[in-house]
Amino acid sequence: MVRDKIVEDIISNSGTPRWKTLSGREYIQELKKKLVEEGLELLDARDRETPEELADIQEIIDNLLEALGITKERFAEIQNKKNGKRGSFKKRQYIDVVEVKDGAEVIKFYLDHPEKYPEVK
């Protein structure tokens, strides 16, 4: 997935790109992939590059919201609700290890989400 002017730039520089316009579901899927790609670029960005990478991520989020029919206001409501329930990241807390007693109720949650917690067995 490329930004809107990339195809034009390639053509104006004597290139011949093979490209297509994505359908609704394809578009959403490719935006999600692009979000991951840009997230990885952010991870490797130096401090001075970080604002540009964040701008790329925000652009993808804005396009995803529009494609999904979610207004920025509704999105802010969703974010605020989630922050009210689970908190934000402002306290900068980081968990390295969680020890759980055998039979604890929370262990089911970890086992039901192996993609997030592959180390739990």
N, C-alpha and C positions, 0 to 999 in steps of 0.2 A: 504494500500500500504506500502510495506516495502523495505528497501535497499537490494541490490543484495545478500549480504552474510548472511542475516538473516535466510533464509530457510536452507542453509547449516549448520549454527550454531545450529539450532534447531535439525536437524537430527543428527549431530555429538554429541549432548548431549542427545541422546536416545529419542528425541521427534519425533512425527509423525504429521507434519503439513499437513493440506489440503490446497493446493494452486493451482493456475493456472497462466498461462502467459496471460496477458491482450491483447486484440486486440487494434488496433489503436485508435478508438474512446473511448473505455473503458479506455485505458491508459491515454489519454489526460484528460478525466473527473476525473480519480482518482488522477492524478497529481494536478489538480485544487483543489480538496478536500484536498489533502495533504498540498498544499500551505496555505490554510485557517487554517488548524490544526497547522502548524508550525508558522503561524502568531500569533495565539493565544498563543502559547508557548513563542514566543518572547515578547508578551505583559506582560507576568508574569515573564520573566527572570530577574535575578539580573544582575548587570553590568558585573560581571565576566563571566556570562553564555551567554551574548549577542552575542559575536563573534561566538560561536558554533551554536546558533540558526540562525544567519545570514548565516552561511555556509550551513546549511540545506536548507534555503530558496533559496540561490544562486544555490545549486545543483538541486533543483526542477525547478527553472527558466531555467537553462541550458538544462535540459531534456525536458522541454516544448518547448523551442525554437527548439531543434533538432527534436522533434516529429512533430512540425508544419512546419518544413522545412525553418526556419528563421535563417539566419546566425547571429553571434554576431555583425558583421559589419552592417547588415541591421537593426538589433535591435537598435544599437547605432544611426543610422540615424533617426529611428522613435522617439527615445527618444529625440534627439537633436531638431527635428522638433517640437515636443510637447513642449519642454522647451522654444523654440523660440516663440511659439504662446502663451502659457499659463504661462510660467515661471517654475522655479524649486521650491524647498522648502527651499532654503538657507536663505531667509529673516525671516524664522521662524514665519510667520504670521498665526494667528488663529482667525477665526470668530466665535463668540458666537451666535450672533443674527443679522439678516438682516431685516430691516423694509422696506417695499415696498409700495409705494402709490397705491391706487386702480387704476386699469386700466393700470398699468405700463406694458410694453412689456415683461419684464423679468419674470413676474408672470406665463406666459404660460410655460416657461421652467421648473419652479419648479413644476407646476401642472402636466406636462407631465412626470415627473420622481418621482412618489410617493415612489418608493423603496429607493431613496436617501434622499427625503425630506418629510417624513411621517407627519411631524407637519404642513405642509402647506395645507390649506383646502380652 
